[in-house]
Amino acid sequence: MSKTPLTTKGAQSLKDELSELKNVKRPRITEAIADARAHGDLKENAEYHAAREEQGLVEARVRDIESKLGNAQIIDVSTLNANGKVVFGCTVDLENIETEEAITYTIVGEDEADIKNNLISYASPFAKALIGKEEGDVAEVRAPAGITEYEIIDVRYE
């Protein structure tokens, strides 16, 4: 199985979530199940069934995170020397050539992508149009609305 790239920030975020699930939520759910069992008949006990359902969701998320971390190739962007080229993990300042609108994106792994926070997946068409370019280059991004050109203003490895 091939490794999936993940930034150090993304890996730490997953580790923090995993710790929260194992050390806070699991014990709370176990306690809720024990309390619900104490109420008697489990067939008609809504609290018991709700706690068991939550337990299943938490355990599924724990397995998912452990799998992602196990298959991750963690990349420390600050140690990269890409000679000013746009690569995985870098932060790119762009300017839309037509509208002169400035925007900043960080290219991250698929599990870290969050467009609301300007984190785009390396596998997205937008990131693919940027990767390999450098400051001063123009990237053509193909979208359903047509082709948009962006000038690369700055590339940072943070």
SELUMLO-310478 format. One record per residue: x, y, z of N, C-alpha, C, O, CB in turn; residue in one letter. Coordinates in steps of 0.1 Angstrom, whole numbers, plus 2048, in hexadecimal, padded with zeros to 3 digits. Each point is the difference from the previous one (the first is absolute). Glycine has a CB too. Layout:
REM residues N
XYZXYZXYZXYZXYZa
...
//
This chain:
REM residues 158
8097F48007F780C80080980C80080A8018077E37F3805m
8108167EC80880C7FF7FD80A80C7F580080580B7FD7E2s
80A80A81C7FF80A80B7F880C7FC8018047F48147F3816k
7E380F7FF7F980C7FD80780C80680380080C7E77F37F3t
8198177FA80780C8067F880780A7F38027FE81A8007EDp
7F980381F7F980780B80A80A80680C7FC8027E57F0803l
80B8207FD80980A8068027FD80F7F87F98068018187E9t
8117F48178027FE80E7F58068087FC7FA80B81D8067F2t
7E180B7FF7F58068077F47F77FF7F87FE80A8108197F1k
7F57E37F97F57F77FE8027F48097F67FB80580780D7E4g
80F7F28178027F58087FE80380F7FA7F88078177FF7E8a
7F38148167FF80480E7F18028037FB7FC80B81B80F7F5q
7E27FA7F77F28028017F97F38027F77FE80980A8177EAs
8037E18057FA7F38018047F980D7F87F98068088057E1l
80C80481D8057FA80D7F880680C7FD7F980981A8037EDk
7E78118097F880780B7F27FA8007FB7FE80B8138177F3d
7EC7EA7F77F27FB7FF8007F18067F77FD8078048127E5e
80E7E98108017F280580280080F7F97F88068118017E4l
7FE80F81B80280180F7F38048077FC7FA80A81C80C7F2s
7E18047FE7F38048067F67F48007F97FE80A80B81A7EEe
7FB7E17FD7F77F57FE8037F580B7F77FB80680680A7E1l
8107F781A8047F58087FF80480F7FC7F88088128007E6k
7F681481580280480F7F48078067FF80180C8198007EFn
7E08057FD7F48078057F37FA7FC7F87FD8098168187F6v
7F07E97F47F37FB7FC7FE7F28037F57FC80580C8147E9k
8097E78107FE7F28037FC7FE80F7F67F980381B8017ECr
7F680B81B7FC7FF80E7F28058037F87FA8078208077FFp
7E580A7F47F28068027F57F77FB7F67FE8068148197F8r
7F87E37F67F77F77FA7FE7F38087F57FB80281080F7E7i
8077F181C8007F48087F880380D7F87F780481E8027F3t
7EB81280F7F980480C7F18017FC7F77FC80881D810802e
7E97FA7EB7F28027FC7F97F27FE7F47FE8038118187F2a
8027E18057FB7F27FE7FD7F980D7F67FA8028168057E8i
7FE80381F7FE7FA80E7F48068077F97F88068208047FBa
7E68117FE7F48068077F37FB7F97F67FE8078188177FEd
7F27EA7EE7F47FC7F97FC7F18047F57FD8018108147ECa
8057E78147FE7F28047FA7FF80E7F87F780381B8027EFr
7F18108167FB80080E7F18038017F97FD80A81D80A7FEa
7E47FF7ED7F28038007F77F47FC7F48018008128167FAh
8007DE8037F87F47FE7FF7FB7F280A8007F97EA80781Bg
8007F67E87FD7FA7F38078087F47FD80B7FE7ED7ED80Cd
81F8017EF8078077F67F98017F38038097F78117EE813l
7E18017F47F98007F37F980E7FE7FF8047F57FD7E380Dk
7FF81E8097F980D7FF80780C8067FA80A8047F17E87FCe
82280C80180880B8068078097F680A7FC7FA7FA7F481An
7F681B7E98058097F680E8058038088027F77E0805805a
81B7FC81180D80580380B7F57FD80B8047FA7EB80B818e
8077E57F08097F57FD8037FF7F180B8007FC7ED7F4819y
7FD80C7E48027FF7F180780D7FA8087FE7F77E37F4808h
81281980680780C7FC80F8008038098037F87E280A80Ba
8187EE80980E7FF8048087F67F880B8027FC7EF80581Ba
7FF7ED7E68067F67F88038057F180A7FD7FA7EA7F1814r
80281A7ED8028057F380B80A7FF8098007F77DF7FD805e
81980C80F80B80980080E7F980280A8047FA7E780D810e
80F7E47FD80C7F88028047FA7F280C8007FD7ED7FA81Bq
7FE8027E08037FA7F380680B7F780A7FE7F97E47F2809g
80D81C7FF80580B7F880E8048048098037F87DF806805l
81A7F881080D80380580B7F67FC80B8037FC7EA809818v
8077E77EE8097F57FC8048007F280B7FE7FC7EC7F5817e
7FF8107E48028017F280A80C7FD8097FE7F77E07F8804a
81581580B80980B7FE80E7FD80580A8057F97E280B809r
8157EA80980D7FC8058087F77F680B8027FD7EC7FF81Bv
8027F57E38067F77F58038087F480B7FE7FA7E87EF80Fr
80581D7F38028087F480D8088028098017F77DE800804d
81A80681080C80880380D7F880180A8037FB7E780D811i
80E7E47FB80B7F88018057FB7F380C7FF7FD7EC7FA819e
7FF8047E18037FB7F280680C7F880A7FD7FA7E37F3807s
80E81C80080680B7F980E8038058098027F87E0808805k
8197F681080D80280580A7F57FC80C8027FE7EA80B816l
8057E77EC8087F47FD8058007F180A7FB7FC7EA7F9816g
8038127E58038017F280680D7FC8018037F47ED7EC808n
81581A80D80480D7FD80F8017FE8087FA8077E580F806a
8178007E980E8047FE80080E8057FB8097F980A7E77F3q
8008128207FF80D80680C8097FB80B7FC8017EA7FB814i
8078157E680A8087F980180D8087F68078028057EF7E7i
81180D81C80380D80780380A7F580B8007FB7FD7F481Bd
7EF8157E880180A7F580C80A8038068047F77E17FA805v
81B80481180B80A80380E7FB7FC8098088007E8800813s
8107EB7EB80D7FB7FD8027FE7F180B7FC7FB7F67F881Bt
7F580F7E28017FF7F180980B7FA80080B8057E97EA7FBl
81E8077F680880A7F87FC7FE7F28067F97F880D807819n
7E18067EB7FB7FE7F380480B7F67FA8017F57F37F2815a
81C8157FA80580B7F87F58097FA8008047F58137ED805n
7E481280F7F580A7FC7F57FA7F87F78077FB81A80A805g
7EF7E27FE7F57F97F87F47FD8098027FE80C80F7F87E4k
7E480980A7F37FC8078017F18028007F97F67F281B801v
80E7E88158007F18037F67FE80B7FA80980681E7F57F3v
7E67F580A7F77FC80B80480780D80C8008037F07EA7F2f
7FA81B81280380680D80380F80080080780A8087E37FDg
7FB81C7ED80480E8007F38098007F57FB7FE8207FF7F5c
7EE8128117F580A8008038097F480B8057FE7F27FA81Bt
7F98047DF8018077F37F780D8017F47FF8028127EB7F1v
80082180A7F880D7FE7FE8017F18098007F880080B81Dd
7EA7F77E87FC8017F27F880D7FD7FB8068098057E17F5l
80081D7F57F880B7FC7F97FC7F48067FC7F680A815814e
7E37F07F67F77FD7F480480B7F67FE80C8037EF7E980Bn
8188077E680480A7F67F48097FC80280C7FD8107E47FCi
7E380A8057F48087FB7FB80980A7FD80C7FD7FE7E17F4e
80380F81B7F980880B80A8078097FC8098087F07E87F7t
82180B80180A8058097FD7FD80E8068068097FE80C7E7e
7F47E48137FD7FB80D80B7F88058057F77F97E280A803e
81E80281080A7F88067FB7F58097F68028078198127F9a
7F77E08007FC7F580880C7F880480A7FF7F97DF8007FCi
8167FA81780B7F88047FB7F28037F67FE806816816804t
7FB7E27F17FD7F280280C7F880680B8047FD7E37FD7F0y
80F7F581B80A7F78047FC7F27FA7F57FC801810811815t
8057ED7E47FE7F37F98027F580B80C7FF8057FA80A7E3i
7F07EF81A8017F680B7FB7F27FB7FC7FF7F580181481Cv
8037E47F87FB7F27FD7F08017FF7FA80980481A7EC807g
7E78007EF7F27FF7FE7F880180D7F580680080F7ED7EBe
80180781F7F980080D80080D8077F880380A80D7E57F8d
8048217FA80280D8077F980B7F97FD80B8058197ED803e
7E68057EB7FA80B7F87F48068077F77F98058117FB7E6a
7F78198147F580880680080E7F98078098047FB7EB813d
7F680D7DF7FF80C7F77FD80C80880480B7FD7F67E77F0i
7FE80D81E7FC80B80880D80680780080C8037E97EA801k
8218027FE80C80480780C8017F580B8018047ED7F5812n
80480B7DE80A8017F580A7F57FF80C8027FD7F1816804n
7FF7DC8038087F47FF7FB7F77F57F47FB800811806819l
8037FE7DC7FB7F87F58087F37FE80C8008037ED8157F2i
8007E18078067F37FE80A8007F47FD8067F67EE7EF813s
8208047F980A7FF7F57FA7F97F48058027F580D7FE81Cy
7E37F97F17FA7F87F57F58087F87FB7FC7F680A7EF817a
7F88217F87F68097FA8058067F380C8027FF7EA803818s
8017FD7DF8058077F480780D8028098037F97E47F27FCp
80F81281580680D80380E7FE8048098077FB7E180380Cf
8197ED80380D7FE8048097FA7F580C8037FF7EB7F9818a
8037FB7E18087FA7F580480B7F680B7FE7FA7E87EC809k
8058207FB80480B7F780C8088068078067F87E17FB7FFa
8197FF81680A80880780D7F980280B8067FF7E380680Cl
8127E77F880C7F880380A8007F57FD7FE7F47F57F481Ai
81A8117F680B8017F680380E7FB80B8037FA7EF7E67FFg
7FD82080980280E7FC80880780B8027FB80B7E88057E7k
81A80D80A80780880A7FC80E8007F88047F781B7EC807e
7F281880B7FC80E8018028077F280A7FF7F97FD80181Fe
7EE8077E48008077F37F97F97F57FD8057F6818806811g
7EA7E77FB7F97F87F67F18038007FB80480A8177EA7F8d
7E880E7F37F18017FF7FB7F17FF8057F87F87FC81F7FDv
7F57E78137FA7F28007F28027FB7F88088048167F0810a
7EF7FF7E37F27FF7FA7F87F68078047F48008048137EAe
7EE7FD81D7F77F78087F47FD7F87F880A7FD8117FE819v
7F47EC7E67F47FC7F97F57FD80A8027F880980C7FF7E4r
7E78108117F47FE8097F47FF7F78008037F480B80981Fa
7EA7EF7F37F47FF7F77FC80E7FA7FA8007F67FE7ED819p
80B81E7F87FD80D7FB8098057F57FE80A7FA7F87FB81Ca
8157F37E880A8047F680E8008068027FC80B7EC8117E8g
81B7F880580E80180480280E8077FD80A7FB80B7E67F2i
7FF80F81F80380C8078108008028067F58037E380C809t
81D80A7F180E80180280480780D7FA80A8038087F77E4e
8087F981F80580680D80F8027FF8077F77FB7E67FE812y
8188167F780E8038018057FC80E7F980380A8068107E5e
80C7E68118057FC80D80980B80580A8047FB7F67E37FFi
7FC81F81280680B80580B7FC80A80B8068007E08077FEi
8127E980A80A7FC80A7FE7F18037F57FB80080D81C80Ad
8097E27FA8007F28048077FF80D80C8048017F37F37E7v
7FB8048228067FE80D7FF7F28057F77F97FD80381F809r
8107E48028017F380680080180F80A8018068037F67E6y
7E780A8197FE80380F7FD7F38087FE80180C7FA8167EEe
//
